Amino acid sequence: MAAVLAAPLTLSLATSPTTVTAAGNKALDVLRKAALAQGEVTYSSVGTVAMREGPRLRTSTQTVFRKTGGKERIKIQAADGQMVWLRVCDGRTSWEHHPGRRQVFVRAVPPAERLRKRALFDLQMLGANYNVSLLGTETVAGRKAHRIRIGAPGPPPHIVREVWIDQAKYIELKSQGYGFDGQVAHSVTLERINLAPSFAAGTFDFTPPAGVKTHDIPSSRFVGPAAAAAQQAGFAAIPPPQAPAAFALYPDLVAVRNMHGVTVLWFQYTDGVRQFSVFERKIAPGGKEPPPGRGWARTVRVGDYHFTIVGQLSPQEFETITAGYRTLQR
């Protein structure tokens, strides 16, 4: 079985695009500077989050505290002032609190260099697959900002997202995501920003409230090239033999994780805007097979190997991936 499954690694890695640089594209250059500024600018802000739910527009208030070193505190409050979501990060650990569900998710923060590498590859894919253009300069929260539009070539062509990036600090001051109907589906707009804030002691610390359920999300025990990840996992790395058009595997970011006591290989793909993941595990003889996927997940089994595909993909895109795996059974 291992000999038959060795070939797909080359097939999937070959989908990586020709390198796209920001040279000659002012919009991509601005987005690159914004990516590099992540975690490097201290500020506080207050803004409005808007989500379209059918004919209704639901708004909430977002308060952000950010400090160099990757520290941040982001709180979202409903119109009645009730907190609906909170994320706190001290630069090493992040806590995501969902008060309504009485749950807290705890994660170790990946190294800054890994996050930067991922963001820059997203930009490379963005330039290869989308129309990225600079529309001009506008004022947001009293500051001059570059307005950038990201459009999908189609068919049919449509606007995907617009962002307003601070011209001096490269902070994202406003963003708008669009539906296929051309209407704004969700947005975040900063109304006030302070570039010289003072933070109270404990701003970036968090202790889960009494009575909530805490979920510790396991960290990857290895992240790197697929071949090295396979050695760490102890079984062959089998990325999808075929991925949907325009998607490529994040280079050298294949992860090995323990999930519910099982070793899993994690492949992550992007087209610059959308992402999907494939989780591969080897099932021991007589071992229990994971449940079938539904919603934004699909599963497929090839011999002793089981794959779970997760992402906001179309039925056709899911079928492209699962069909590729099924060819390995021939």
C-alpha positions as CSV (number, residue, x, y, z in Angstrom):
1,M,0.0,0.0,0.0
2,A,2.8,2.4,0.9
3,A,4.4,2.1,-2.5
4,V,1.1,2.8,-4.3
5,L,0.5,5.9,-2.1
6,A,4.0,7.5,-2.5
7,A,3.2,9.2,-5.8
8,P,0.4,11.7,-4.7
9,L,2.9,13.7,-2.7
10,T,4.6,15.0,-5.9
11,L,1.2,15.6,-7.6
12,S,-0.1,17.8,-4.8
13,L,3.0,19.8,-4.3
14,A,3.1,20.5,-8.0
15,T,0.0,22.6,-7.7
16,S,2.0,25.4,-6.0
17,P,1.9,28.6,-8.1
18,T,4.6,30.5,-9.8
19,T,6.0,33.1,-7.3
20,V,3.9,36.3,-7.4
21,T,5.6,39.3,-5.9
22,A,4.2,42.7,-4.9
23,A,6.5,44.4,-7.4
24,G,4.4,46.5,-9.8
25,N,1.2,46.0,-7.7
26,K,0.8,48.8,-5.2
27,A,-2.2,47.0,-3.6
28,L,-0.3,43.8,-2.9
29,D,2.6,45.8,-1.6
30,V,0.3,47.5,0.9
31,L,-1.1,44.2,2.0
32,R,2.4,42.8,2.4
33,K,3.3,45.6,4.7
34,A,0.1,45.1,6.7
35,A,0.9,41.4,7.1
36,L,4.4,42.2,8.4
37,A,2.9,44.8,10.8
38,Q,0.8,42.1,12.5
39,G,1.8,42.0,16.2
40,E,4.3,44.9,15.7
41,V,2.0,47.9,16.4
42,T,0.6,49.0,19.8
43,Y,-2.8,50.6,19.7
44,S,-6.4,50.4,21.0
45,S,-9.6,50.9,19.0
46,V,-13.3,50.8,19.2
47,G,-15.4,49.9,16.1
48,T,-18.6,48.4,14.8
49,V,-19.1,44.9,13.5
50,A,-22.1,44.4,11.2
51,M,-23.4,41.0,10.0
52,R,-26.2,40.7,7.4
53,E,-28.7,38.0,8.4
54,G,-31.3,37.9,5.6
55,P,-33.0,41.3,5.5
56,R,-31.7,42.2,9.0
57,L,-28.4,43.8,9.8
58,R,-27.1,42.8,13.3
59,T,-24.5,45.2,14.8
60,S,-22.2,44.9,17.7
61,T,-19.3,46.8,19.2
62,Q,-15.7,45.6,19.0
63,T,-13.0,46.8,21.4
64,V,-9.4,46.0,20.6
65,F,-6.2,46.3,22.7
66,R,-3.0,45.3,20.9
67,K,0.6,45.5,22.1
68,T,3.8,44.6,20.4
69,G,4.9,41.0,20.9
70,G,1.6,39.5,19.8
71,K,-0.4,40.6,22.8
72,E,-4.1,41.4,22.3
73,R,-7.5,41.6,23.9
74,I,-10.6,41.7,21.6
75,K,-14.1,42.0,23.0
76,I,-17.3,42.0,21.1
77,Q,-20.5,43.3,22.8
78,A,-24.1,43.1,21.6
79,A,-26.2,46.2,21.2
80,D,-27.5,45.7,24.8
81,G,-23.9,45.7,26.1
82,Q,-23.7,42.0,26.8
83,M,-20.4,40.4,26.0
84,V,-20.8,37.8,23.3
85,W,-17.1,36.9,22.5
86,L,-13.7,37.6,24.0
87,R,-10.2,36.7,22.9
88,V,-7.1,37.3,25.1
89,C,-3.6,36.6,24.1
90,D,-0.4,37.1,26.2
91,G,1.9,36.4,23.2
92,R,2.3,32.7,24.1
93,T,-1.3,31.5,24.9
94,S,-4.6,32.5,23.6
95,W,-8.0,32.1,25.3
96,E,-11.2,32.4,23.3
97,H,-14.3,32.8,25.6
98,H,-17.8,32.2,24.4
99,P,-20.0,33.3,27.3
100,G,-23.3,32.2,25.7
101,R,-22.0,28.7,25.4
102,R,-20.1,28.8,28.6
103,Q,-16.9,27.6,26.9
104,V,-13.3,28.7,26.7
105,F,-10.9,27.4,24.1
106,V,-7.2,27.5,25.0
107,R,-4.4,27.4,22.3
108,A,-0.7,27.9,22.2
109,V,0.3,30.7,19.8
110,P,2.4,29.5,16.9
111,P,5.8,31.1,16.4
112,A,5.6,34.6,14.8
113,E,7.8,33.5,11.9
114,R,5.4,30.6,11.1
115,L,2.4,33.0,11.1
116,R,4.3,35.5,8.9
117,K,5.3,32.8,6.4
118,R,1.7,31.6,6.2
119,A,0.4,35.2,5.6
120,L,3.0,35.9,2.9
121,F,2.1,32.7,1.1
122,D,-1.6,33.8,1.2
123,L,-0.6,37.0,-0.5
124,Q,1.3,35.1,-3.1
125,M,-1.8,33.0,-3.8
126,L,-4.0,36.1,-3.7
127,G,-2.0,37.8,-6.4
128,A,-2.1,34.6,-8.5
129,N,-5.8,33.9,-8.3
130,Y,-7.6,37.2,-7.6
131,N,-7.8,40.8,-9.0
132,V,-6.2,43.0,-6.3
133,S,-6.5,46.7,-7.0
134,L,-5.9,50.0,-5.2
135,L,-9.0,52.2,-5.4
136,G,-7.6,55.3,-3.8
137,T,-7.3,57.0,-0.5
138,E,-10.2,57.5,2.0
139,T,-10.4,58.6,5.7
140,V,-11.4,56.0,8.3
141,A,-11.4,56.8,12.1
142,G,-9.7,60.2,11.2
143,R,-6.8,58.5,9.5
144,K,-5.8,58.3,5.8
145,A,-6.2,54.8,4.5
146,H,-5.5,52.9,1.3
147,R,-8.7,51.3,-0.1
148,I,-8.1,47.9,-1.7
149,R,-10.5,45.7,-3.6
150,I,-10.1,42.0,-4.0
151,G,-12.2,40.5,-6.8
152,A,-12.7,37.0,-8.1
153,P,-12.3,36.6,-11.9
154,G,-15.4,34.4,-12.0
155,P,-17.4,33.3,-13.7
156,P,-19.1,35.5,-13.0
157,P,-16.7,38.2,-11.8
158,H,-17.6,39.5,-8.4
159,I,-16.1,41.5,-5.4
160,V,-14.9,39.3,-2.6
161,R,-13.6,41.7,-0.1
162,E,-12.5,45.3,0.4
163,V,-10.0,46.5,3.1
164,W,-8.9,50.0,4.2
165,I,-5.2,49.9,5.4
166,D,-3.7,52.8,7.5
167,Q,-1.2,54.6,5.3
168,A,1.3,55.1,8.2
169,K,1.0,52.1,10.5
170,Y,-0.5,49.6,8.1
171,I,-3.3,48.7,10.5
172,E,-6.6,47.4,9.0
173,L,-9.0,50.2,9.7
174,K,-12.0,48.7,7.9
175,S,-13.0,45.6,6.0
176,Q,-16.1,44.5,4.1
177,G,-16.9,41.0,2.9
178,Y,-19.3,40.6,0.0
179,G,-21.9,37.9,-0.9
180,F,-22.4,36.6,-4.4
181,D,-25.3,39.1,-4.7
182,G,-22.8,42.0,-4.6
183,Q,-24.1,43.1,-1.2
184,V,-22.0,43.6,1.9
185,A,-22.4,40.5,4.1
186,H,-20.2,41.5,7.0
187,S,-18.0,44.4,7.9
188,V,-15.7,45.8,10.6
189,T,-15.2,49.5,10.9
190,L,-13.0,51.3,13.4
191,E,-14.4,54.5,14.7
192,R,-11.7,55.5,17.2
193,I,-8.1,54.5,17.4
194,N,-5.4,55.4,19.9
195,L,-1.8,54.8,18.9
196,A,-0.4,55.7,22.3
197,P,-2.6,53.8,24.7
198,S,-1.9,52.8,28.3
199,F,-3.1,49.4,29.4
200,A,-4.1,48.4,32.9
201,A,-2.2,45.6,34.6
202,G,-3.6,42.2,33.6
203,T,-5.1,43.4,30.4
204,F,-3.5,40.5,28.5
205,D,-4.0,37.9,31.2
206,F,-7.1,35.6,31.5
207,T,-8.5,33.2,34.0
208,P,-11.6,31.2,32.8
209,P,-14.7,32.1,34.9
210,A,-16.1,29.5,37.3
211,G,-18.6,27.2,35.7
212,V,-17.3,27.3,32.1
213,K,-16.0,24.3,30.2
214,T,-12.4,24.7,29.2
215,H,-11.1,23.0,26.0
216,D,-7.3,22.7,25.6
217,I,-6.6,22.6,21.9
218,P,-3.5,20.4,21.3
219,S,-0.5,22.0,19.7
220,S,1.2,20.4,16.7
221,R,4.1,18.4,17.9
222,F,5.9,19.0,14.5
223,V,5.4,21.4,11.6
224,G,7.5,21.2,8.5
225,P,7.9,19.5,5.1
226,A,5.6,16.6,4.3
227,A,8.4,14.0,4.2
228,A,9.7,15.0,7.6
229,A,6.1,15.1,9.0
230,A,5.6,11.6,7.7
231,Q,8.7,10.4,9.6
232,Q,7.4,12.0,12.8
233,A,3.9,10.5,12.4
234,G,5.2,7.1,11.5
235,F,3.1,6.6,8.4
236,A,3.1,7.8,4.8
237,A,2.0,11.4,4.1
238,I,-0.7,11.4,1.4
239,P,-1.9,14.9,0.5
240,P,-4.8,15.0,-2.0
241,P,-3.8,13.6,-5.4
242,Q,-5.9,16.5,-6.8
243,A,-7.1,19.8,-5.3
244,P,-9.7,22.2,-6.5
245,A,-8.4,24.7,-9.1
246,A,-6.3,27.5,-7.7
247,F,-5.6,25.9,-4.3
248,A,-2.1,25.0,-3.2
249,L,-0.6,23.4,-0.1
250,Y,1.1,25.7,2.4
251,P,4.8,24.9,1.8
252,D,6.6,23.3,4.7
253,L,3.6,23.7,7.0
254,V,2.4,20.1,7.2
255,A,1.7,19.4,10.9
256,V,1.6,16.3,13.1
257,R,-1.0,16.4,15.9
258,N,-2.4,14.1,18.5
259,M,-6.2,14.3,18.3
260,H,-8.2,12.3,20.8
261,G,-5.2,10.0,21.3
262,V,-4.7,9.4,17.6
263,T,-1.7,10.7,15.6
264,V,-2.9,12.9,12.7
265,L,-1.2,14.5,9.7
266,W,-2.7,17.9,8.9
267,F,-2.4,19.4,5.4
268,Q,-3.6,23.0,4.8
269,Y,-4.5,24.5,1.5
270,T,-5.2,28.1,0.4
271,D,-6.2,30.0,-2.8
272,G,-5.4,33.3,-1.1
273,V,-8.8,33.9,0.4
274,R,-10.3,30.5,1.2
275,Q,-8.7,27.6,3.0
276,F,-9.4,24.0,3.6
277,S,-7.7,21.3,5.6
278,V,-7.2,17.5,5.2
279,F,-6.6,15.4,8.3
280,E,-5.0,12.0,7.6
281,R,-4.9,9.2,10.1
282,K,-3.9,5.5,9.8
283,I,-6.5,3.1,11.1
284,A,-5.0,0.1,12.9
285,P,-6.5,-3.4,12.1
286,G,-9.8,-3.6,13.8
287,G,-9.6,0.1,14.7
288,K,-12.7,2.3,14.8
289,E,-13.3,4.5,11.8
290,P,-14.2,8.2,12.4
291,P,-17.8,9.1,11.7
292,P,-18.7,10.3,8.1
293,G,-18.4,14.0,7.4
294,R,-21.3,16.3,7.0
295,G,-21.8,20.1,6.5
296,W,-18.4,21.6,5.8
297,A,-16.7,18.2,6.1
298,R,-16.3,15.1,4.0
299,T,-14.5,11.8,4.7
300,V,-13.0,9.1,2.5
301,R,-11.1,5.9,3.3
302,V,-8.3,4.3,1.2
303,G,-7.1,1.0,2.6
304,D,-5.8,1.6,6.1
305,Y,-5.8,5.4,5.7
306,H,-8.7,7.7,6.5
307,F,-9.0,11.3,5.4
308,T,-11.3,14.1,6.7
309,I,-11.6,17.2,4.5
310,V,-12.8,20.4,6.2
311,G,-13.5,23.8,4.7
312,Q,-16.2,26.0,3.2
313,L,-16.0,24.3,-0.2
314,S,-18.7,23.7,-2.8
315,P,-20.0,20.2,-3.4
316,Q,-18.0,20.1,-6.6
317,E,-14.8,21.0,-4.8
318,F,-15.3,18.4,-2.2
319,E,-15.9,15.8,-4.9
320,T,-12.7,16.8,-6.6
321,I,-10.7,16.0,-3.5
322,T,-12.5,12.8,-2.6
323,A,-12.5,11.5,-6.2
324,G,-8.7,12.0,-6.2
325,Y,-8.3,9.8,-3.2
326,R,-10.7,7.1,-4.6
327,T,-8.4,6.7,-7.6
328,L,-5.7,5.3,-5.2
329,Q,-7.9,2.3,-4.6
330,R,-7.7,1.2,-8.2
